[in-house]
Amino acid sequence: MNETPDAGPDGTGPPGVGSLPGGARAALEAVLMVIDEPATAAGLASGLNLTVDVVEELLTELQREYNGYTVNAPDVHDASFNGFSATPRGFELRNIAGGWRIYSRAEFADIVGGFVLEGQTARLTQAALETLAVIAYRQPVSRARVSAIRGVNVDSVVRTLTQRGLIEDSGTDPESGAILYRTTSYFLERMGIGSVAELPQLSPHLPGLEGIEEFYDAARM
């Protein structure tokens, strides 16, 4: 792709970016390495003073490089000079929850996990996971309906999920006035998906949710 070496008022790049090692592409990569939540192409473009089209093209190039660009044998030598790798990296660039961010690859979860101090990351309990699953698949939904589906009081679990940033207030039920809950963009990020429409059809396999439709319908009565 074409990059303008030095920036100007035309929006092709901030002053000095083109003169830095790697230019706009490297500047974008540096930002992606430090952000702690997915960033949209528009947001990245605004921060780097690049056009959205340029940023989207750069993101695609980086994603392909991290995944290991497949080339034919005669092209391997040339590809190496174009910044493409023949093997995947230990990290990848994902477009999830409406934005872009660099993550370690799922295949290395066990290895990466070995470097995380015990107790540093608190896991959700089985009750929290089941409650989160109900909300994810039935959102927006009230605590009363989640309780009816699970057969237990979920008030404390809902508070925990809210504090973790996995669910949020989604207004009130027009009939009962009860607070409704839905999953957040952070939930999508942790799941590695772009929208709830991409959730797998797991409800028949989750403990206690075999009759989710019946329980849900009964809760309305």
C-alpha positions, -999 to 999 in steps of 0.1 A, spaced: 0 0 0 10 36 -4 21 56 27 29 93 28 63 96 45 56 128 63 23 142 76 6 173 66 -28 190 69 -42 166 43 -48 139 71 -23 114 57 -5 112 90 6 132 121 38 154 118 68 132 122 51 98 119 63 92 84 99 97 95 97 72 124 110 36 118 82 18 99 61 49 93 23 49 99 22 11 99 46 8 128 29 37 146 -4 19 144 12 -13 156 27 5 186 -7 18 196 -23 -16 193 3 -31 216 -6 -8 245 -44 -3 243 -63 -23 270 -96 -25 251 -106 -28 215 -103 3 194 -123 11 163 -107 19 130 -122 53 131 -108 59 166 -73 47 156 -75 69 125 -84 99 145 -56 93 171 -30 89 144 -44 115 121 -48 90 93 -78 83 70 -100 54 80 -93 37 47 -56 37 54 -60 24 89 -83 -4 77 -58 -14 51 -30 -14 76 -50 -34 101 -56 -60 74 -19 -62 66 -9 -66 102 -36 -93 108 -24 -113 78 12 -110 89 5 -122 125 -15 -151 111 14 -161 89 10 -151 53 10 -182 31 31 -178 -1 43 -201 -28 78 -214 -25 93 -191 -52 77 -161 -35 91 -168 0 123 -147 -5 103 -117 -18 77 -120 9 103 -118 36 113 -84 24 77 -73 23 72 -78 60 54 -111 57 62 -141 79 59 -178 69 47 -188 103 20 -174 127 31 -153 156 23 -161 192 -2 -132 191 -30 -122 168 -49 -91 158 -86 -96 163 -116 -75 153 -141 -81 181 -166 -62 202 -166 -35 175 -129 -28 176 -94 -41 171 -69 -53 197 -39 -76 199 -43 -108 219 -21 -139 226 -33 -169 206 -58 -192 222 -35 -222 214 -10 -208 239 -35 -202 267 -19 -229 290 16 -216 285 6 -180 290 -15 -190 320 17 -204 336 31 -168 338 0 -155 356 4 -155 394 -21 -176 412 -50 -156 427 -43 -127 404 -72 -136 382 -104 -146 400 -125 -171 381 -162 -170 379 -181 -195 400 -203 -221 383 -234 -202 395 -220 -170 379 -213 -187 347 -248 -202 345 -264 -169 353 -242 -151 327 -252 -177 301 -289 -171 308 -285 -134 305 -264 -137 273 -290 -159 256 -321 -142 269 -311 -106 271 -325 -81 279 -338 -100 310 -347 -92 346 -332 -108 377 -366 -123 385 -367 -142 352 -331 -153 355 -340 -166 390 -370 -184 376 -349 -201 349 -321 -211 373 -344 -219 402 -324 -199 427 -320 -163 438 -294 -146 416 -292 -111 432 -257 -115 445 -245 -131 413 -259 -104 392 -241 -78 414 -209 -97 409 -213 -99 371 -221 -62 370 -190 -53 391 -169 -74 367 -182 -54 338 -198 -84 321 -234 -72 322 -251 -38 325 -284 -21 331 -305 -22 299 -335 -1 310 -367 -13 327 -394 -37 318 -424 -16 306 -449 -39 324 -432 -47 357 -407 -19 360 -380 -44 368 -344 -36 358 -333 -55 326 -298 -67 321 -277 -73 290 -241 -83 283 -215 -56 276 -189 -50 250 -163 -63 275 -182 -96 276 -180 -98 238 -143 -91 241 -137 -118 266 -157 -142 245 -138 -132 213 -169 -125 193 -182 -94 175 -219 -96 186 -242 -119 206 -255 -132 173 -222 -152 172 -229 -170 204 -229 -208 199 -261 -227 206 -250 -241 239 -281 -238 260 -291 -275 256 -257 -285 270 -254 -262 299 -261 -276 334 -296 -266 346 -306 -250 313 -321 -280 295 -356 -265 298 -346 -229 294 -375 -221 270 -401 -236 293 -387 -219 324 -385 -186 305 -420 -188 292 -433 -198 327 -416 -167 342 -437 -145 321 -470 -158 335 
